[in-house]
Amino acid sequence: MYRNRSVMYWMGAVALLGGCQPAAETAEQADQRMSAESAAAKTAIEASNAQFAAHFNAGHADSVAAIYADNGRVLAPNTPAVSGRAAITAFMATMAPMKPALTLTTQSVAANGPLAVEMGTYSFTMTPPGAPAPITDTGKYLVHWHKVGDKWMMVDDIWNSDLPAMAEPPKEPPKKN
């Protein structure tokens, strides 16, 4: 009899705890929550982008890399992926001699909890070594962000140009003997 009473108490406790669960979020509530999270994330991410562009344009590679998470990745066009803050610092340092002028424009941010995806456009002017004049590129980008503590950090950063791809130089015809 004592054993049955103990089992009944445990079953009652489990039933009470199960009844204490919050009601499931409705689709409308989820949309409202994500809309508010996205707006707050967009404000913070735009501020990070302003810091990014200012440091990048000033050639402060270490300050640019500090905006990336420790395991961040740069997925730049026409180059292998760059992973980790030290490698990102080295990659960004290669840009400083070209006197860059970068402008970032956030178009949208979708956030859900500690994750966000930003989509935007960029304009980038630089003078490559040996170039007679600066060149300007425009394009679009996607950035995957994680909120670490109270700060949004870049995890994956990928962009590509709106300019047409450069044509390959003509191949030499085979030589005749």
Residue pairs with C-beta under 8 A, 6 or more apart in sequence:
25 33
34 110
34 111
34 112
37 111
37 112
37 113
38 109
38 110
38 111
38 116
40 111
41 109
41 111
41 116
41 145
41 147
41 152
42 106
42 108
42 109
42 111
42 118
44 151
44 152
45 106
45 109
45 116
45 118
45 143
45 145
45 152
46 106
48 67
48 152
48 154
49 104
49 106
49 120
51 63
51 67
52 64
52 67
52 102
52 104
53 102
53 103
53 104
55 63
55 64
55 67
56 64
56 92
56 95
56 100
56 102
57 100
57 101
57 102
59 93
59 95
59 96
59 100
61 89
61 90
61 91
61 92
61 93
61 95
61 96
62 89
64 88
64 89
64 92
65 72
65 85
65 86
65 88
65 89
65 92
66 85
67 153
67 154
68 74
68 85
68 88
68 153
68 154
68 155
68 157
69 146
69 148
69 153
69 154
69 155
70 84
70 85
71 83
71 84
71 155
72 83
72 84
72 85
72 88
72 153
72 154
72 155
72 156
72 157
73 81
73 82
73 83
73 155
73 156
73 157
74 81
74 82
74 88
74 91
74 157
75 81
75 156
75 157
75 158
75 159
76 82
76 91
76 158
76 159
77 159
77 160
77 161
82 88
82 90
82 91
95 126
97 129
98 126
98 127
98 128
98 129
99 126
99 127
99 134
100 124
100 125
100 126
101 124
101 125
101 126
102 122
102 123
102 124
103 122
103 123
103 124
104 120
104 121
104 122
104 141
105 120
105 121
105 122
106 118
106 119
106 120
107 119
107 120
107 121
108 118
108 119
108 120
109 116
109 117
109 118
109 119
110 116
110 117
111 117
111 145
113 147
114 146
114 147
114 148
115 144
115 145
115 146
115 147
116 144
116 145
116 146
116 147
116 152
117 142
117 143
117 144
117 145
118 141
118 142
118 143
118 145
119 140
119 141
119 142
120 140
120 141
120 143
121 138
121 139
121 140
121 141
122 137
122 138
122 139
122 140
122 141
122 159
123 136
123 137
123 138
124 136
124 137
124 138
124 139
125 134
125 135
125 136
125 137
126 134
126 135
127 133
127 134
127 135
128 135
137 161
137 163
138 161
138 162
138 163
139 159
139 160
139 161
139 162
139 163
140 159
140 160
140 162
141 157
141 158
141 159
141 160
142 156
142 158
142 159
143 154
143 156
143 157
143 158
144 154
144 155
144 156
144 157
145 152
145 153
145 154
145 155
146 152
146 153
146 155
147 153
